[in-house]
């Protein structure tokens, strides 16, 4: 199973519908890094929240776009939600 198929499978609920995905910018070793998340789950105790810089809800059509294209379309400063931390 490829990465794209794995993401789609992870986003499918028990009734076969796809949950709303997000483009999430996280702190990377070399600066902000984009990721696709199936849901906004920050882990027990919200431990992941410190690593999240911004996020943007995605439509089903946007989910089909490449991560590189989404990163250009929604840079951290243009995302719908930006966290209180410095970027």
C-alpha positions in Angstrom: 0.0 0.0 0.0 1.4 3.4 -1.0 1.6 6.4 1.2 -1.4 8.1 -0.5 -3.5 5.0 -0.1 -2.4 4.6 3.5 -3.5 8.2 4.2 -6.9 7.6 2.6 -7.3 4.4 4.6 -6.4 6.1 7.8 -8.9 8.9 7.1 -11.8 6.5 6.3 -14.3 6.0 9.0 -16.2 2.7 9.7 -19.0 3.7 7.3 -16.6 4.4 4.5 -16.7 8.2 4.5 -13.5 10.3 4.6 -13.0 12.4 7.7 -11.9 16.0 7.1 -8.1 16.2 6.7 -5.8 19.0 7.6 -2.6 20.5 6.4 -0.5 21.0 9.5 2.8 22.9 9.8 5.1 21.5 12.5 8.5 22.4 13.8 11.0 20.5 11.7 14.8 20.2 12.2 15.3 22.7 9.4 12.3 25.0 10.0 8.6 24.6 9.5 7.6 21.4 7.8 4.1 20.6 6.2 2.3 17.3 7.0 -1.2 15.9 6.1 -3.2 14.9 9.2 -6.4 12.9 9.2 -7.6 14.7 12.4 -6.3 17.3 14.8 -5.2 14.9 17.6 -2.4 16.4 19.7 -1.7 13.2 21.7 -2.4 12.5 25.4 -1.8 15.7 27.4 -1.5 17.7 24.1 2.2 16.9 23.9 2.2 17.4 20.1 0.6 20.9 20.3 4.0 22.5 21.1 5.3 21.2 17.8 2.3 22.6 15.7 2.8 26.0 14.2 -0.4 26.3 12.1 -3.1 24.2 10.4 -5.5 24.5 7.5 -8.7 22.4 7.0 -8.6 20.7 3.5 -11.4 19.7 1.2 -11.5 16.3 -0.5 -10.1 17.9 -3.7 -7.3 19.5 -1.8 -6.4 16.2 -0.1 -5.7 14.8 -3.6 -3.1 17.6 -4.2 0.6 17.0 -3.5 2.1 18.1 -0.2 4.5 20.4 -2.0 1.6 22.1 -3.8 -0.4 22.5 -0.6 2.7 24.0 1.2 2.9 26.6 -1.5 -0.8 27.2 -1.5 -1.0 27.5 2.3 2.2 28.7 3.8 2.2 28.9 7.7 1.3 32.6 7.7 -1.8 32.0 5.4 -3.3 29.1 7.3 -6.7 29.4 8.9 -5.4 28.8 12.4 -2.0 29.8 13.7 -0.7 28.9 17.1 0.5 31.3 19.7 4.1 30.1 19.4 6.7 31.9 17.3 7.1 30.6 13.7 
